[in-house]
Structures are given as C-alpha cells and as structure tokens.
Amino acid sequence: VVAGTLAMPVRRYARYTVIGAVVWALVYVGLGSAASAAVRGSAHLLGPTVTAVAVSGLAVALVVRTVHRRRAARAEAAEASVPTPGRRG
C-alpha cells in the first residue's frame, strides 16, 4: 500500500522485498538454531525449571485468591456493622 501510494517503481520494490525476505529468513533461522542449541545444552534444567515456574504460579494464584477473599469478607463485615439511618435495632 505504501509503495503504491508513493509510486515506487516495481523493480525497486521487488529488490527491497527480496532483500528484506532473505534477511528476515536468515535472522529467523539463526535465532531458532541458537535457541535449539541452548535448549539442547540445558535440557537437563528444562523439567525442573518448568515445574518451578508452574508451582510458583500456582502459589501466587492461591495467595491472591486468599487475600481477595479475606478483603471481601472484611468489607462485608464492615458493611454489616454500619448502622442504617432510620432503623433502630
């Protein structure tokens, strides 16, 4: 769209598109290869790391849930203890 709006010649557009595609492919494959090598080199740590992250996430979720429930209970208790105007009791 931008190339058409700027009236860029097709040959110039095609040249930059090919260059961009080749660079993108090389970077994408290079990063994938590097990540693969890193995982292979540290595969023995992958299981414990995933387990630790999962357990930590579960612990955080439980703490957040408990805090939320306690705050809600306190708010209900505070609301129930406030006298309503016009009512005697």
Residue, then its C-alpha position, 0 to 999 in steps of 0.5 A: v500500500v505504501a509503495g503504491t501510494l508513493a509510486m515506487p517503481v516495481r523493480r525497486y520494490a521487488r529488490y527491497t522485498v527480496i532483500g528484506a525476505v532473505v534477511w528476515a529468513l536468515v535472522y529467523v533461522g539463526l535465532g531458532s538454531a541458537a535457541s535449539a542449541a541452548v535448549r539442547g545444552s540445558a535440557h537437563l534444567l528444562g523439567p525442573t525449571v518448568t515445574a518451578v515456574a508452574v508451582s510458583g504460579l500456582a502459589v501466587a494464584l492461591v495467595v491472591r485468591t486468599v487475600h481477595r477473599r479475606r478483603a471481601a469478607r472484611a468489607e462485608a463485615a464492615e458493611a454489616s456493622v454500619p448502622t442504617p439511618g432510620r432503623r433502630g435495632 
